[in-house]
């Protein structure tokens, strides 16, 4: 199973349907069951990121927030979001109780359904939590699903995951997801901007990813990304930078099977390594991880 601690997929032996969980691991959101404290935590997290992200996040993310009316007034009702999102790009959000098996995750994405955790963190976890919660999934991921090109990329990723199942290649797809959907940067005329949900939903990494002298920022290359290990418990040592969502879609719109075979013959790269063949946008000094 995909080692994606910041997506809705996980290598978990306990990820089995329980009472109230359907065969596809979806549940009812039960929006009316959220407490005043739940909504207050959403507002606090939203306000913090809304103040931080302008000038740091890709404009398409803010456009998606506005279009979907994701706001600070409280936890969004998935049914309301789905009315807007389905009309825009054909995607819907489905509530899940937590991390789900890989094939279920891929199947949802392949059918333009995004599995979003239905619970929200408590105050003790405002700055860090080990599993994705509702704020990460909805605030971090959903706005870009209103962008047609990124929406198509996410569906193509899901279809690729279904094809890869059973081929021993899931670690390569995990790295692609990690370094794009979760921790990706993008080049714009105004400079580098964030688009990965793991950065967008994190106060500290929103600053670190763009402003710290420590990490490398390297131009996206599919095989390079698929060969690179990543950190799951700290800031990233390297961020990969795409030129546009269209270029990301174009680079990944191919049969990965020959790439998997080639990568199986190569060693993996450590997260902080810089290669001679890299398009280095910024070479970090590694000070944070030292």
C-alpha positions as a printed Julia matrix, in Angstrom:
290×3 Matrix{Float64}:
   0.0    0.0     0.0
   1.12   3.56   -0.72
   3.12   5.18    2.09
   1.31   8.5     1.79
   0.78   9.92    5.27
  -0.68  13.12    3.81
  -3.19  11.55    1.45
  -6.13   9.28    2.02
  -4.08   6.15    1.41
  -1.92   4.27    3.89
  -0.19   0.99    4.49
  -2.56  -0.02    7.26
  -3.62  -3.53    8.13
  -6.56  -2.12   10.1
  -8.07  -0.25    7.14
 -11.2   -2.4     6.96
 -14.83  -1.25    6.75
 -16.56  -1.01   10.13
 -20.05  -0.07   11.22
 -21.4    2.73    9.04
 -18.58   2.38    6.5
 -19.57   1.27    3.02
 -17.68  -1.23    0.88
 -15.9    1.62   -0.91
 -14.85   3.0     2.52
 -17.13   6.04    2.26
 -19.27   7.32    5.11
 -21.83  10.08    5.56
 -20.24  13.39    6.47
 -22.98  14.17    9.02
 -22.22  17.88    8.84
 -24.76  18.65   11.57
 -22.75  16.57   14.05
 -19.77  18.96   14.13
 -19.45  20.81   17.41
 -18.93  24.52   17.92
 -15.34  23.69   18.83
 -14.87  21.8    15.55
 -16.04  24.84   13.6
 -13.87  27.12   15.74
 -10.78  25.04   14.94
 -11.6   25.23   11.22
 -11.95  29.02   11.49
  -8.63  29.36   13.3
  -6.78  27.22   10.77
  -8.48  28.93    7.84
  -7.76  32.45    9.08
  -4.13  31.6     9.69
  -3.56  30.2     6.19
  -5.71  32.82    4.46
  -3.43  35.52    5.89
  -0.26  33.63    4.99
  -0.89  32.29    1.48
  -1.43  35.36   -0.76
   1.86  35.91   -2.56
   2.97  32.39   -1.68
   0.35  30.1    -3.25
  -0.41  29.63   -6.95
  -3.27  31.93   -8.06
  -5.37  28.96   -9.21
  -5.62  27.8    -5.61
  -7.08  31.1    -4.43
  -9.43  31.1    -7.43
 -10.64  27.65   -6.39
 -11.22  28.81   -2.81
 -13.31  31.72   -4.05
 -15.23  29.64   -6.6
 -16.17  26.98   -4.05
 -16.84  29.58   -1.36
 -14.6   27.69    1.04
 -14.5   30.21    3.84
 -13.67  30.83    7.45
 -17.23  30.65    8.77
 -17.05  26.92    9.51
 -16.49  23.4     8.21
 -17.88  23.13    4.66
 -20.8   20.86    3.86
 -19.56  18.38    1.26
 -22.97  18.29   -0.43
 -22.8   22.04   -1.1
 -19.23  21.82   -2.35
 -20.15  18.97   -4.66
 -22.85  20.98   -6.4
 -20.25  23.54   -7.46
 -17.34  21.18   -8.06
 -19.27  18.7   -10.18
 -20.48  21.45  -12.49
 -16.95  22.82  -12.84
 -14.84  19.7   -13.43
 -17.0   16.64  -12.78
 -15.36  15.91   -9.41
 -17.09  15.18   -6.13
 -15.88  14.81   -2.56
 -16.67  11.61   -0.69
 -16.27  11.39    3.08
 -14.05   8.64    4.48
 -13.28   7.8     8.12
  -9.53   8.08    7.62
  -6.82   6.39    5.59
  -8.05   3.89    3.01
  -6.39   1.05    1.03
  -4.5    1.95   -2.11
  -6.81   0.34   -4.65
  -9.82   2.07   -3.09
  -7.95   5.38   -3.17
  -6.97   4.93   -6.82
 -10.47   3.87   -7.81
 -11.99   6.99   -6.28
  -9.51   9.25   -8.07
  -9.92   7.41  -11.37
 -13.65   8.11  -11.15
 -13.2   11.76  -10.16
 -14.08  11.26   -6.52
 -11.78  12.74   -3.9
 -11.79  10.86   -0.56
 -11.72  13.45    2.23
 -11.39  12.62    5.89
 -14.52  13.7     7.76
 -12.95  14.45   11.17
 -10.98  17.54   12.16
  -7.95  17.79   14.42
  -8.1   19.04   18.0
  -6.26  22.04   19.38
  -3.31  19.98   20.56
  -2.65  19.13   16.89
  -3.07  22.55   15.3
   0.48  22.57   13.97
   1.18  18.89   13.37
  -0.77  15.67   13.03
   0.28  12.26   11.72
  -2.81  11.55    9.63
  -4.64  13.85    7.21
  -7.74  15.47    8.64
 -10.62  17.4     7.12
  -8.72  20.69    7.01
  -5.8   19.16    5.15
  -8.01  17.3     2.69
 -10.63  19.97    2.01
  -8.65  23.21    2.36
  -5.44  21.73    0.98
  -6.68  19.57   -1.9
 -10.15  20.53   -3.02
  -9.64  24.1    -4.39
  -7.33  22.87   -7.17
  -9.88  20.24   -8.2
 -11.83  23.19   -9.62
  -8.95  23.74  -12.06
  -9.63  21.65  -15.2
  -6.02  20.72  -15.94
  -5.12  19.76  -12.38
  -8.42  17.9   -12.08
  -7.48  15.84  -15.14
  -4.03  15.14  -13.67
  -5.57  13.77  -10.49
  -7.84  11.45  -12.45
  -4.94  10.28  -14.61
  -2.95   9.57  -11.46
  -5.76   7.4   -10.13
  -5.96   5.46  -13.39
  -2.21   4.99  -13.33
  -2.43   3.65   -9.81
  -4.99   1.05  -10.82
  -2.72  -0.1   -13.67
   0.27  -0.29  -11.32
  -1.44  -2.45   -8.7
   0.28  -5.79   -8.43
   3.36  -4.68  -10.41
   5.52  -3.76   -7.43
   5.67  -0.15   -8.55
   3.61   1.64   -5.93
   6.66   3.23   -4.31
   7.3    5.13   -7.54
   3.73   6.42   -7.66
   3.96   7.35   -3.99
   6.96   9.54   -4.71
   5.2   11.21   -7.64
   2.17  12.0    -5.48
   4.33  13.19   -2.61
   6.45  15.57   -4.65
   3.57  16.98   -6.71
   0.12  16.74   -5.11
   1.4   17.06   -1.56
   4.65  19.05   -1.69
   4.87  20.54   -5.17
   6.07  24.01   -6.15
   5.35  25.78   -9.43
   7.14  28.48  -11.43
   5.2   31.66  -12.15
   6.13  35.06  -13.56
   6.17  36.35  -10.02
   8.49  33.58   -8.79
   8.03  30.21   -7.14
   4.64  29.45   -5.64
   3.11  26.63   -3.61
   0.48  24.25   -4.92
   1.02  21.04   -2.88
  -1.65  20.42   -0.25
   0.85  19.36    2.4
   2.43  22.82    2.18
  -0.76  24.81    1.61
  -2.37  23.46    4.79
   0.75  23.97    6.97
   1.73  27.34    8.4
   5.36  26.43    9.0
   5.99  24.61    5.71
   4.31  27.39    3.72
   7.16  29.6     4.9
   9.95  27.01    4.85
   9.27  25.71    1.33
   9.69  29.14   -0.27
  11.89  31.15    2.07
  14.31  28.85    3.86
  17.85  28.63    2.43
  18.01  24.99    3.51
  16.06  22.94    0.91
  16.83  22.41   -2.76
  14.34  23.56   -5.38
  14.84  21.43   -8.48
  13.04  21.4   -11.81
  10.55  18.57  -12.19
  11.67  15.49  -14.07
   9.42  12.44  -13.9
  12.07   9.74  -13.53
  14.08  11.87  -11.12
  11.04  12.36   -8.91
  10.1    8.68   -8.99
  13.66   7.79   -7.95
  13.8   10.13   -4.95
  13.04   9.14   -1.37
  11.18  11.6     0.85
  10.77  12.6     4.47
   7.48  11.86    6.17
   8.2   13.39    9.59
   9.81  16.75    8.88
  10.25  19.49    6.31
  11.36  18.32    2.89
  15.01  18.46    1.89
  14.1   18.93   -1.78
  11.08  20.41   -3.53
  10.44  19.69   -7.2
   9.18  22.58   -9.31
   6.83  22.24  -12.27
   6.53  24.86  -15.02
   2.73  24.64  -15.23
  -0.1   22.26  -14.5
  -0.27  21.49  -18.21
   3.41  20.52  -18.3
   2.84  18.22  -15.31
  -0.11  16.59  -17.03
   1.84  16.19  -20.28
   4.84  14.65  -18.52
   2.71  12.05  -16.77
   0.3   11.25  -19.64
   2.18   8.11  -20.68
   2.49   4.44  -19.9
   4.7    4.19  -16.83
   5.46   0.46  -17.25
   8.77   0.96  -19.15
   9.77   3.61  -16.6
   9.09   1.23  -13.71
  11.31  -1.39  -15.35
  14.13   1.1   -15.78
  13.82   2.41  -12.23
  13.96  -1.11  -10.83
  17.5   -1.32  -12.17
  18.62   1.96  -10.61
  19.44   2.95   -7.03
  17.16   5.39   -5.22
  18.32   8.91   -4.47
  18.44  10.35   -0.95
  16.04  13.27   -0.39
  18.7   15.97   -0.25
  21.0   14.93   -3.08
  21.6   17.22   -6.08
  22.62  15.59   -9.38
  24.69  17.05  -12.18
  21.75  16.47  -14.51
  19.31  18.43  -12.32
  17.86  21.77  -13.37
  18.74  23.51  -10.14
  16.53  26.5    -9.41
  17.96  26.96   -5.92
  20.64  24.85   -4.31
  19.94  24.63   -0.6
  22.63  24.76    2.06
  21.06  21.92    4.07
  21.33  23.95    7.28
  17.98  22.86    8.71
  18.55  19.12    8.41
  22.15  19.34    9.58
